[in-house]
Amino acid sequence: MNAELTFEQARTELERIVAELESGRADLEEAVRLWERGEELYKLCVGKLDAAEGAVEELGRRAEAAKSKSSMQGDASSTRRPG
């Protein structure tokens, strides 16, 4: 079921679980079940955040490469002498 959840859905469910555990209303068995589900959701959220971070870093590298290429082309055209 985790594969179907978005980051936002997983975070919302995790926040609900934390609130339930902090309230002290859950009995021991329910608290253990909630804790285990919370761990699953936490891992899912961390995985999605890591993937997003990697994508942002890749976009940054591409932007820098494009900027460098553009800068180099600009330098090359400014050093050309007319025919």
N, C-alpha and C positions, 0 to 999 in steps of 0.2 A: 504494500500500500504506500510506502514511503516514496516510491518512484513517481507517484502521481501528484504528490504534494509540491506546491511552489514553496519558495523560501518563506514568503509571507504567511502562507497557511501553516507551515511547520512552526514558525515563530509564534504565531497566535496560539496554537495548541500548546506549545511549550510554556507560554506565559500563563495559560489557564491551569496547566498542571502545577506550575510553581505556586500559583495562588492557592490552589487546593491543598497542596502539601503544607504550605505555610499557615493555612487556617487551622490545621490540626483536626479537621473533621473526618478525615479518612481513617478507617481502621487499619491495622497492621498489614493485612493482605492487600487491601486496596492501595495503601501507601507504597508497598513494594512494587505492585503492578504499575502505578503511576510513575514511580522512579525509573523503572525499566523503560517505559515508553518515553519518558523524558530524555533518557540517554540516547535512544534511537533518534529522536527528533534533534537533539543537540548535534549528533554526528552528521545528520543530514544537513543541518544549517551550516555547520563548519565546512562541509564538503562543497556546498553551493557557494559559500563566501570565498573559499580558496579558488574555485573555478572562475568566479567573477574577477577576483584579483589577478589571476593569470591572464584572463582576457584583456583586462585594462592594461596590464604591463605590455602585452603583445601590441595592443593598439598604440601605446606610447612609443614602442620601438619602431613601428611602421611610420608613425608621424615624424619621428626624428630622422628616419631613413629618407623619407620623402623630402623633408626640409633640407637635409644635406645634399641630396641629389639636385634639388631645385637650386640651391645655393651654388653648387659646383657648375651647373649649366649656365647660371647667370654669370659666373666668373669667366667661364670659357668664352661666352659670346662677347663679353666686354673687352677681352684681350685680342680678339680677331681684328686684323687690319683689312681695310677695304682693298680689293683686288688688284 
